[in-house]
Amino acid sequence: METSTIANEELIRDAYRKHLLLEGKRPATVFKFCNDLGIAEKEFYSSFASFEAIEKAIWQNFITTTLTRLQQDANFGSFSCREKVLAFYFTLAEELKAERSFVLHQLHQWQPATGVPTFLKGFRTTFEEWFAMILLEGKQTGELAPRPFIDQQYGSVFWMHLLFILQFWKKDDSPEFEKTDMAIEKSVNLAFDLLGKGVLDGALDFGKFLYQQTKK
């Protein structure tokens, strides 16, 4: 991508984010937004198809930057899967904190019961692709127990977990969001304890035993 194109995209993203936070709503039209910004409308459409596309790009940048930072850490490759997931959440939290006003505005507009909002769809795809690799690695190393049918839902479990973290962070009023850090650590450790060999396997085995008894 040409440098001028990247610069134009950044200009549009920054201007849109500023408008959203100052006005509390999207610009009335793309034409007015471009007129206020001092660019031709065609320059807008050469980068984005709509205001929704800008929001998706901003969220996509959150997770892309997070994963890039992890990959640049020389020690990351030696982490266990549990440690990689913890590092992902802590790094993402740092990225979101830098844009907290924008993130809160987006999250306040979204009702979880309505499903995944448009601005999170690209973010979710990248999240699930990365987690699929982590989960596969976890099953190969034995950190996560391979369970027919159930292990196919692990990705969905961690997506719901991410939504929980976002909602928790949204309401967190502790200094430096310390409570969110604690929630991340405790919930990730619990998830790996449950999905690893042990507690859940025992529960499933006992459930299978009870089911067999009812058939006798």
C-alpha positions in Angstrom: 0.0 0.0 0.0 1.4 3.4 -0.9 2.5 5.8 1.9 0.1 8.5 0.7 -2.8 6.0 0.9 -1.9 4.9 4.4 -1.6 8.5 5.5 -5.0 9.3 4.0 -6.6 6.4 5.8 -5.1 7.5 9.1 -6.3 11.1 8.5 -9.8 9.8 7.9 -9.8 7.4 10.8 -8.5 10.1 13.3 -11.0 12.7 12.0 -13.9 10.2 12.3 -12.9 9.1 15.8 -12.7 12.8 16.9 -16.1 13.6 15.4 -17.7 10.6 17.1 -16.3 11.5 20.5 -17.1 15.2 20.3 -20.5 15.0 18.7 -21.6 11.6 20.2 -22.8 10.3 16.8 -21.7 9.6 13.3 -21.4 12.5 10.8 -24.7 13.3 9.0 -23.3 12.3 5.6 -20.0 11.3 4.0 -20.2 14.5 2.0 -20.4 16.8 5.0 -17.6 14.8 6.8 -15.3 15.2 3.8 -16.2 18.9 3.4 -15.4 19.6 7.1 -12.1 17.6 6.7 -11.2 19.4 3.5 -10.9 16.4 1.2 -12.7 15.3 -1.9 -15.4 12.7 -1.4 -13.6 10.3 -3.8 -10.6 10.4 -1.4 -12.9 9.0 1.3 -14.2 6.2 -0.9 -10.7 5.2 -2.1 -10.1 4.2 1.5 -13.4 3.3 3.1 -16.8 2.3 1.8 -18.8 3.7 4.8 -18.5 4.9 8.3 -19.1 1.4 9.5 -16.0 0.3 7.5 -13.9 2.9 9.4 -15.1 1.5 12.8 -14.3 -2.0 11.6 -10.8 -0.8 10.5 -10.1 0.8 13.9 -11.0 -2.5 15.7 -9.1 -4.5 13.2 -6.1 -2.3 14.0 -6.5 -3.1 17.7 -6.1 -6.8 17.3 -3.5 -6.6 14.5 -1.3 -4.3 16.6 -1.7 -6.6 19.6 -0.6 -9.7 17.6 2.3 -7.8 16.0 3.5 -6.8 19.5 3.4 -10.4 20.7 5.2 -11.7 17.6 8.0 -9.1 18.2 8.6 -10.4 21.7 11.6 -12.7 21.5 10.3 -14.8 24.4 6.7 -15.2 23.2 7.5 -18.4 21.2 8.6 -20.2 24.3 5.5 -19.4 26.3 3.0 -22.1 27.1 -0.5 -21.7 25.5 -1.9 -20.4 28.8 0.9 -17.8 29.0 0.3 -16.8 25.3 -3.4 -16.3 26.0 -2.6 -14.2 29.1 -0.1 -12.2 27.1 -2.7 -11.6 24.4 -5.3 -10.3 26.8 -2.9 -8.0 28.7 -1.5 -6.6 25.5 -4.9 -6.0 24.0 -6.0 -4.3 27.2 -3.1 -1.9 26.8 -4.1 -1.1 23.2 -7.7 -0.5 24.2 -6.7 1.7 27.1 -5.0 4.1 24.8 -8.3 4.6 23.0 -10.7 4.0 25.9 -13.1 6.9 25.1 -13.7 5.6 21.6 -13.9 1.9 22.8 -16.4 2.9 25.5 -18.5 4.8 23.0 -18.7 1.7 20.8 -19.4 -0.7 23.6 -22.2 1.5 25.1 -23.9 1.5 21.7 -23.9 -2.3 21.6 -26.3 -4.6 23.4 -24.7 -8.1 23.7 -28.2 -9.8 23.2 -28.3 -8.4 19.7 -25.3 -10.5 18.6 -21.9 -9.5 17.2 -21.9 -5.8 16.1 -20.6 -4.9 12.7 -17.5 -3.2 14.1 -16.4 -6.4 15.7 -16.8 -8.8 12.8 -13.4 -8.4 11.3 -11.9 -8.4 14.8 -13.6 -11.7 15.6 -12.4 -13.4 12.4 -8.8 -12.5 13.3 -9.3 -13.5 16.9 -10.7 -16.9 16.0 -8.0 -17.6 13.4 -5.3 -16.9 16.0 -7.0 -18.8 18.7 -7.5 -21.8 16.4 -3.7 -22.0 16.2 -3.3 -21.6 19.9 -5.9 -24.3 20.7 -4.3 -26.7 18.2 -1.0 -26.2 19.9 -2.6 -26.7 23.3 -4.0 -30.0 22.2 -0.7 -31.1 20.8 1.2 -30.2 24.0 -1.4 -31.7 26.2 -2.4 -28.4 27.8 -5.9 -28.8 26.4 -7.7 -32.2 26.5 -8.9 -33.4 23.1 -12.6 -34.2 23.5 -14.7 -35.3 20.5 -17.4 -32.7 19.7 -16.7 -30.6 22.8 -13.3 -29.4 21.7 -14.8 -28.0 18.6 -16.5 -25.4 20.8 -13.3 -24.2 22.5 -13.0 -21.3 20.1 -16.6 -20.2 20.9 -15.8 -20.5 24.6 -12.9 -18.1 24.3 -14.8 -15.7 22.1 -17.5 -15.5 24.8 -14.7 -15.1 27.3 -13.3 -12.1 25.4 -16.7 -10.5 25.4 -16.9 -11.0 29.1 -13.5 -9.3 29.5 -14.6 -6.3 27.4 -17.8 -5.8 29.4 -15.8 -6.1 32.7 -13.2 -3.6 31.5 -16.0 -1.2 30.4 -17.3 -1.0 34.0 -13.9 -1.2 35.7 -13.1 2.0 37.8 -10.0 0.7 39.6 -6.7 2.5 39.2 -4.8 1.3 36.1 -7.8 -1.1 35.6 -6.2 -3.5 38.1 -9.5 -5.4 38.6 -9.5 -6.2 34.9 -6.0 -7.6 35.1 -7.1 -9.8 38.0 -10.2 -10.9 36.1 -8.1 -11.8 33.0 -5.6 -13.8 35.1 -8.2 -15.7 37.1 -10.6 -16.4 34.3 -7.9 -17.6 31.8 -6.4 -19.8 34.5 -9.9 -21.2 35.3 -10.6 -21.8 31.5 -7.3 -23.8 31.1 -7.9 -25.7 34.3 -11.4 -26.7 33.0 -10.3 -27.4 29.5 -7.2 -29.3 30.5 -7.1 -32.9 31.6 -8.6 -33.2 35.0 -11.7 -31.6 36.4 -13.9 -31.6 33.3 -12.8 -35.1 32.3 -13.8 -36.3 35.7 -17.2 -34.6 35.4 -17.8 -36.0 31.9 -16.8 -39.5 33.0 -19.1 -39.3 36.0 -21.9 -38.1 33.8 -21.3 -40.9 31.3 -21.5 -43.4 34.3 -24.8 -42.0 35.5 -26.2 -42.1 32.0 -25.2 -45.8 31.6 -26.8 -46.6 34.9 -30.2 -45.2 33.8 -30.1 -47.6 30.8 -29.7 -50.7 32.9 
